[in-house]
Amino acid sequence: MIWCVEDDASIRDIEVYALQSTGLEARGFEDGTSFWEALQKQRPELVVLDVMLPGIDGIELLRRMKSSPELDSIPVVMATAKGTEYDKIQGLDLGADYYIAKPFGVMELVSCVKAVLRRCAPKQVEHLLKDRGLIVNLDFLSPRTANALLSPSRNSSFCACSSPTPVSPSPVIS
């Protein structure tokens, strides 16, 4: 679920509609206070955050989120009329993942959200078996074949390991 925090109802409605029309779930908040209260009960996948908000402003919300261990991993896209270089640097240095200045195109916002979601998606761990420069990804083998390769009765120097990224061939030191 993508949460859009925007005090201008027409902009908020367009943001939510655009995200929903591309298959993403989205919800809007009209002020910083209602967003912060909802954040204490539920976690969004990403936040699109305006800076100039009634109640708690967007910079303070970003500061609170990034200083909280429970909230600091939620990606934030700043979408705001405050578009000076200073404003952008402040938002990015506080932990925003992207900063888009108004006016912006709706499809630009959608593409930005999708890009940040891709970058923030958890990496799939591969289960690799390495021996003398040969690397076998066990995730692509049948369970029976993988178990046979990992059987302790095999007279081999195989090393099973997990890696979030592909590993270049290298000798196994035993």
Secondary structure, 3 states (H helix, E strand, C coil): CEEEECCCHHHHHHHHHHHHHCCCCEEEECCHHHHHHHHCCCCCCEEEECCCCCCCCHHHHHHHHHCCCCCCCCCEEEEECCCCHHHHHHHHHCCCCEEEECCCCHHHHHHHHHHHHHHHCCCCCEEEEEECCEEEEHHHCCHHHHHHHHCCCCCCCCEEEEECCCCCCCCCCC
